[in-house]
């Protein structure tokens, strides 16, 4: 099966994972540090390798997100892209999870648009987190779309 996954880069993914777990309620967090044997490939000391992240993944609102350290490519990291979590408002579990996500983060992020009913009939909200990742939450009635 072919799929696209968001793959974010951070200066310090280990720190970012703790943030997403605490603030966003991220689950299923896994992290692969850079091994001492690979440290030279990443232009770091063996002592620093364990703090660096070669690959990580976590789930937010049922969506899997992948990540790694930026390894020197941090300029404008995560700028120019948004992560859209789209859900069916008729799926009560999904709607509850996404709306709880917004309620959990709204005090600690830059809210661009509160998660509210919109003129086109769906719900929409948008915010940017402390790592400059822009999130969009969108709920719609798929029974009306799939007719």
Steps between C-alpha positions, in 0.01 A plus 500: 500500500631844409465773762628846584609574856591838645872492586606789718852615585602662826819638647436263793245228424541344844380827655221536240369151578468592868313819400255315272440237766436757775308768307335306214455167677715317242503122533693204355824695517812326372845651458814364338808691617805533281728210585859559604612318185302750285607814688772592251251476211290767674804716583469458876693347783418155630409665831233715328357219287257367762331842533452532121205336325539310176131410480190528718128460469196589706123513468279804548122465462543167323752643251856367482773762469864424431793716607875532531761757594577755230876434511596854409209577265298694757455825308126554450433151625134398461414834336271497198305183572191424709384173651129444442314259725170440323221309673138401446279691744266198505772280649446595863828346622710683239313828554546473876873425462569790260293749698673389822835554325407860421377561855823351639737716292315829448658676798858412401497557123442795267133456402431635154140375484301344786349158426145608414219444254578673170280651229563203265342261749806340656711572805844655463777618726867587447798569723879503502692322773828596666699320228342709225287206383165623368209269579158510340207307647209445266178311561238440237191286444623229265148366447423818304826487303485135396157521338 
